[in-house]
Amino acid sequence: MQDQPGIVSKAVILGATLAGSVVGLMNNTSLTTSKQRVSFVMSGVICSYYLTGFLSRHFIMVTDPDAQSITSFLVGMFGAAIVQAAYKTISGATFISQLFGVIRGRLGL
């Protein structure tokens, strides 16, 4: 049987991604329900899984699987927190009222 490095590296990246999201979850004390915790971990996994290749190739300029694993761990750890902060900002009433204020100002209303 042939060695399939693509599958192994995807599994390693997924494991590092999940580990990074769980570490990020342990540092986040604002999550109280199981649903919040699961969605936090899943958003970190999704962010990291899809952004690791892009960040590794275009910004960090590495193709080594070990370096990609480190990148996926860090993106998993911080990606979920960034998604959580963006969601809070967008869903907050102050953001919506500021957005409407800017739109009214631009339209002269």
Secondary structure, 3 states (H helix, E strand, C coil): CCCCHHHHHHHHHHHHHHHHHHHHHHCCCCCCCHHHHHHHHHHHHHHHHHHHHHHHHHCCCCCCHHHHHHHHHHHHHHHHHHHHHHHHHHHCHHHHHHHHHHHHHHHCC
